[in-house]
Amino acid sequence: MGIAEEMGKKQRSISVSEFFEKNRHLLGYDNKAKAMLMIVKEGVDNSLDACEEAAILPDIYVGIREQGPEKYQITIKDNGPGIVKEQIPKIFGKLLYGSKFHRLRQNRGQQGLGISCAVLYSQLTTGVPSVIVSSIGDGKTHMYQLKIDVASNNPVVMETSVTEGEAWHGVSVTFVAECVYRENRQSVLEYVRQTAISNPYANIILDLPSGRTEFKRGVDQLPRQSCEILPHLHGVELGVLTRMLAATESRTMISFLTSEFSRVGKQSACDILLKAGLTKQGPDGRPVPDTKMRPSRVTDEQARKIIEAVKEVKLIRPPTECLSPLGTELIESGLKKELNPEFVAAVSRPPEVYRGWPFQVEVGIAFGGSVQAFDVMRFANRVPLLYQQGICAITKAVEETEWRRYNVQMNREVEDPLVIFAHLCSVWVPFTSESKEAIANYDIIVKEIKLALQECARKLSLWLSGKRKSAMLSRKKSLFERYAAETAGALAVITGASKKDIISDITNLITNKWGQTDDGTEIEEKEVADGEQDEGEDSESGKGSD
Amino acid sequence: MENKTRERIRNLAKEVIEQLKKQENPSITLPIRSLSNIYFDPQHRLIRIGDKTSKRYYFNVAHTKKFMQTMLVASECKKIIEQGATTSIRDLYYALKHTIEDTHENTFDSQSDSDPILEDLEAALNLLREELHLKADRKGYMAGSIVIEDAGDLINCARMGSSGWAIPSDVEPGLIKFLDCKAEFVLVIEKDAVWQRLNEDKFWQKQKCLIVTGKGQPARGCRRLINRLHTELKLPIYVLTDSDPWGFYIYSVIKQGSINLSFLSDRLGTPESKFIGMWTEDVKDYGISQNVTIKLNKGDQKRIREMMNYVWFKPKPWQDELKRMLKAGYKLELEALSSKGIRFISETYLPEKIKRQAFLP
């Protein structure tokens, strides 16, 4: 038997589950502390997505209970629409199964990996199956105990039951996994706290070994629903295009281009075909676009030419109704309710496009009050990003902003008490890795974040200068008040006038004139120019004069 | 005189009250007392104050406290005058120092707060502190063949033992009268230690003079006394200081007045004063050992260059002397003369210089 044949026997396809088993770090399960966060995050993300889609104000419960050394039971429960019984095993027991991958719409989840990875991680570390309980409000409550068959990437139902009588809807998932519980910058507590800020319409109860916290709902209104859009040609790569060409039901190229992509009209479609060389001879002998060409006949080479041609054709930007920004009101209310700052401002930028994908940047600033130190909170599609801060586009934009210009101190020694909230929403957030921890540094994204930061900082700066001005004014006022009685007393001694009258004259002047305006300052400046000078230039004091 | 003083204080206060009634920002006008507002009057050879004034406002963050302090000092002066008393400027400070009601702030934190305010008031009212019934601490001593009347007591300055007659702060004719003077000139000495040496040696008896020390920069009482001894008794004034920029400047203040008190130069300056020593060439002329000279430091050199630019140091002999000091690179203390013997100064150096009339103008 030849070596190649020998090797051929060993070569076989790898299931995603097997792949994950060996490469769990790629999905964020690098260590036991992070694993707990990942599980909570996947559960909470799914719950929020489901509630929003069903237009339900989310009530979420997160419970963490210690079951042994480095062994925790993690429960996430929501009041969402619930999951139909048939889908439960696949959603939780099969990797890369989901509703969100194939549609272009702003969601927290994208690939259909997260929650099944949590099931797999639990099973790999403790061997305990995950328990899913759900009801869609029909009075039936379904319970599944699930594991994943790693080799085939298929769910294994260990136990299932139905109980009747209780009327509720929602999903409750319970994992038992090997984890470490921490309370630091990258803890479950911090994650839920930030989630409460970016989702102020959600009520979240967090039951930790250290105690129970309720993050109360701040507003009773959900953000605008996002909707699905077709892909935009400027963001499509060759592989996607060939796959779409093969799968399409359109009979002609012109119909394929205009109906399967957004913002492509007949004229643009013709331009693309002409530029890509998909032509036939026209009546006057010159080439005209071959609009009738069958998509299935398009060769790989022609597809490549279409991708090239698209770059030269002007297309209207993709529609942005697929985005669901929080809006300045929700951002401000989230920051106010969780941080109790003295000042808050928010900016929502108009939608922009990177590589054909629409995105939108929102920034909020919370200053002073209960805010004690400088902090940057990063969010993508309302999900807090706690890791990989260093390589994130948001960090880059914050660092490139000239805070000093806005009267904000941000050197190593002095940092103003300032929390920056930065949110990027997009139908396809360009994460730097599958673990979704940092946003890639696309120039247009960094630029948009910077513009939003600057706009917010201008608001802060205005408020700060007003605050300083009024502080100065009240300092001035109290200064004038402070010396009034002494001055009046002296004047009364000299002239015999009534001290009370003089005080009231001074007080009137303070309230009517000098305490209200900046006139005092102007006079002060004029004075300096006039040269009210004090002793000090006189050098003879060097040898003790009288 | 009492009435004039009280009148001026009252007018100052009345004007402030008027301004307040008119809802204006009350102010006091003060002559500027600094280098930018003084000039050298070549005819009278005195430093004079210019006519630049500044205003001190109540409603000005930088002025308001000083405004209050000025009023407090004025009111205290009024009280003292009405009581017919005279107090020291230190008493004034203590009389006015208290914590402002409802604050943790004092009206004055130290005497160095109240002293300049008093000077402002003197300048603003064009009155002497003595006319405000205030006196500075005594500083300076005199001995020699003169009989004076001091507050009604007869004082013979030739019989004042080892310490001499202490010069009061107020030496105006109302308080100090010169009765019988046998002296022919006045020797003003920078240092008290040297004055004591000359007093012990009865230098004033042998040389028929008065010896005066201001113990460093003389206080205004001492300067006023020198002025009166010259103008009323026509006594020549010779000044003896260290050979260093600070010594030279003491001489200059005695001669043409000071920048800070430029508004009083008429009464405090004595333009006919002459400088008897020490200077750089003394080392050569009197064979003083280089061992007792002191190297000029950076501050000295800077001060010398500064002084060369003052108009009143422009006469050639002084420009030459300052250049010589810079070139030689050393200064001399009066005590350096003791290296030639403790009585060298009283028996050789001074008599010889007086005989030769070797002076700087």
Chai-1 contact restraints between the chains, C-beta under 6 A:
chainA,res_idxA,chainB,res_idxB,connection_type,confidence,min_distance_angstrom,max_distance_angstrom,comment,restraint_id
A,K476,B,V61,contact,1.0,0.0,6.0,A-B,restraint_1
A,L479,B,T64,contact,1.0,0.0,6.0,A-B,restraint_2
A,R482,B,T103,contact,1.0,0.0,6.0,A-B,restraint_3
A,Y483,B,T64,contact,1.0,0.0,6.0,A-B,restraint_4
A,Y483,B,M68,contact,1.0,0.0,6.0,A-B,restraint_5
A,E486,B,M68,contact,1.0,0.0,6.0,A-B,restraint_6
A,E486,B,I100,contact,1.0,0.0,6.0,A-B,restraint_7
A,T487,B,M68,contact,1.0,0.0,6.0,A-B,restraint_8
A,T487,B,M71,contact,1.0,0.0,6.0,A-B,restraint_9
A,A490,B,M71,contact,1.0,0.0,6.0,A-B,restraint_10
A,A490,B,L72,contact,1.0,0.0,6.0,A-B,restraint_11
A,A490,B,S75,contact,1.0,0.0,6.0,A-B,restraint_12
A,L491,B,A13,contact,1.0,0.0,6.0,A-B,restraint_13
A,L491,B,I17,contact,1.0,0.0,6.0,A-B,restraint_14
A,L491,B,M71,contact,1.0,0.0,6.0,A-B,restraint_15
A,V493,B,S75,contact,1.0,0.0,6.0,A-B,restraint_16
A,I494,B,I9,contact,1.0,0.0,6.0,A-B,restraint_17
A,I494,B,R10,contact,1.0,0.0,6.0,A-B,restraint_18
A,I494,B,A13,contact,1.0,0.0,6.0,A-B,restraint_19
A,I494,B,S75,contact,1.0,0.0,6.0,A-B,restraint_20
A,I494,B,K78,contact,1.0,0.0,6.0,A-B,restraint_21
A,T495,B,A13,contact,1.0,0.0,6.0,A-B,restraint_22
A,T495,B,K14,contact,1.0,0.0,6.0,A-B,restraint_23
A,A497,B,I17,contact,1.0,0.0,6.0,A-B,restraint_24
A,D505,B,L20,contact,1.0,0.0,6.0,A-B,restraint_25
A,W514,B,F59,contact,1.0,0.0,6.0,A-B,restraint_26
A,G520,B,F59,contact,1.0,0.0,6.0,A-B,restraint_27
A,G520,B,N60,contact,1.0,0.0,6.0,A-B,restraint_28
A,I523,B,N60,contact,1.0,0.0,6.0,A-B,restraint_29
A,E524,B,N60,contact,1.0,0.0,6.0,A-B,restraint_30
A,E524,B,V61,contact,1.0,0.0,6.0,A-B,restraint_31
A,E524,B,A62,contact,1.0,0.0,6.0,A-B,restraint_32
A,D530,B,S54,contact,1.0,0.0,6.0,A-B,restraint_33
A,G531,B,S54,contact,1.0,0.0,6.0,A-B,restraint_34
A,E532,B,S54,contact,1.0,0.0,6.0,A-B,restraint_35
A,Q533,B,I32,contact,1.0,0.0,6.0,A-B,restraint_36
A,Q533,B,S34,contact,1.0,0.0,6.0,A-B,restraint_37
A,E535,B,P116,contact,1.0,0.0,6.0,A-B,restraint_38
A,E535,B,N260,contact,1.0,0.0,6.0,A-B,restraint_39
A,E537,B,S34,contact,1.0,0.0,6.0,A-B,restraint_40
A,E537,B,L35,contact,1.0,0.0,6.0,A-B,restraint_41
A,D538,B,I259,contact,1.0,0.0,6.0,A-B,restraint_42
A,D538,B,N260,contact,1.0,0.0,6.0,A-B,restraint_43
A,E540,B,V253,contact,1.0,0.0,6.0,A-B,restraint_44
A,E540,B,S258,contact,1.0,0.0,6.0,A-B,restraint_45
A,K543,B,G216,contact,1.0,0.0,6.0,A-B,restraint_46
A,K543,B,Q217,contact,1.0,0.0,6.0,A-B,restraint_47
A,K543,B,W246,contact,1.0,0.0,6.0,A-B,restraint_48
A,G544,B,G216,contact,1.0,0.0,6.0,A-B,restraint_49
A,G544,B,Q217,contact,1.0,0.0,6.0,A-B,restraint_50
A,S545,B,Q217,contact,1.0,0.0,6.0,A-B,restraint_51
A,D546,B,A136,contact,1.0,0.0,6.0,A-B,restraint_52
A,D546,B,A219,contact,1.0,0.0,6.0,A-B,restraint_53
A,D546,B,R220,contact,1.0,0.0,6.0,A-B,restraint_54
